[in-house]
Amino acid sequence: MWMSRALELAREAEARGEVPVGALIVRDEVVIAEGSNRTIGDTDPTAHAEVVAIRAAAEREGDWRLPDATLYVTLEPCSMCAGAIVLCRIPRVVFGAHDPKAGMGGSLENLLQDDRLNHRCELTAGVMADEASEMLKAFFRARR
């Protein structure tokens, strides 16, 4: 259910000309924040879906720490997003498509579960991966 919503957010990003990635943060079965890629529209290289959702959740909660929350995202987090996830202490990450070129949830490296850091995440990978992957592939095919 939550990944379906993340895919809707990715489609909204695509409609704005952004790379189609969507994310949401859930606590106690309630969505506390949503985000989708906004790097182009905001002219902000840090405006990835995960960071947009984390910023919104932190503002809503009045705390930069997000314990007891789960992040759902359509694409495996990159190093920047994985760093933000670790810093705000999100305990669980669920992602759709793997990202072999930049993924930090096990594809390229696994920053989200690195024993050297003070926080590690439980990971669930590949949820609705085919849908997420096809959306991304179609987006980049159309741009070439």
N, C-alpha and C positions, 0 to 999 in steps of 0.2 A: 504494500500500500504506500509506504513512504517513498520507495524508489520510483513508483509511478508519478508521484508529485514532483520529485526531483527531475524526472524526464520532462514533465510539463514546463518546469522552470527553464530547462535547457532549450526547449522549443521557443519559449519567449525570448531567450537570449539570441537565438538564431534569427528570429523575426526582426531583431534590432541590428542584425549584421555582426553579432558577436559569435565567438566560438561557442557552440552549444553545450554548455556545462551548467548544471543546476545543482543546488545543495540546499539542505534544510537541517535544522538542529531540533531534536525532539527530546523532551524531558517528561517523564511520567505520561507517555502517550499523548502529549500535547506539543504541537509545533510552536517553538518559541522564536524561531527566526528562519527566514528564507533568503536565498541569494542566487544570483546567476551572474555569469561573466559580464563585466562592465568595463573592461580595460579600454576598449575603443571609445565608447560613449563618454566615459569619465576621463579619458586621456590619463589613465592611471595604471601602470604596469602591475600594481599590487591588487587590483580589483578583480581577482579571481573569485569564482562563486563561493568557495569555502571561506575566504577572508571577508567577503561581503556579508555572509551569514554570521560569521563569528562576531564581526563588529556590531551587527544588529542585535544579536543575542546578548552580548556584553552590555550594550546600552539598555536593553529591556530589563535585564537582570540587575543592573547597577553594580556589576562585578565583572572583572576581566577573567575570572576563573569560572569554568563551566563544568563542574563535576556532576556526575549523574546524568549526563546528556549523551546523546548519540548523534553523530554527524552522518547524514546520508548524502552521497555525492555521486554523480553519474560517471566521473572519471577519477582514476587513482590520483591522489594528491601529489603535486610537485614538491620540490624541496622547500619552497617558501611556504606553501600551505601546510605541509607536514610540520614545519617549524612552528607555525602559528597554532596548530592543533596541539602540539606537545606543550607549548607555553601556556595555553589556556586550560590545559589538563582535561580535555575531552577524553573520557575513558574508552569510548567505542566508536569505531569508524566502519561504515558499510559503504563500499563503492561498487560501481558497475564495471566499466571497461578498464582493463589494464592499460598502462601507458609505458610501453617498452623504452621510449626515448627519455622520459622524465619522471616516471613513477617512483615514488618514495615509500610505497607500501608493499614492496617486495619485488617489483619488476626490475628497476635499475639498482636500487638500494632499498633498505628498510629503516628509514629514519623514525618511523612511527613506533617501532619496537626495538630500538637500539638500547642495549643494556647500559651503555655509558651515560645515558640521559636520566634525568630525575623523574621522568614520566614515560610510560609506555602505554600504548593503546591495544585493546582487543581489536582484531581486524576480521571483517567478513568481506571477501572479495568475490566479484563475478555475479552480483545480484542484478538481473536483467541486463547482463553484459552485452548480449547480442543487440538489443535495442539501442543501448547507449553507443556501442561501437559503430553500428550502422549509421546512426545520426551524425556522428563525427566524420565518418568516411564520406558520406554524401555531401556534407558541408564543404569539406576540402576538395572533393572532386569538382563541385560546382565552381569553386574559386580558381581552379587551374585552367 
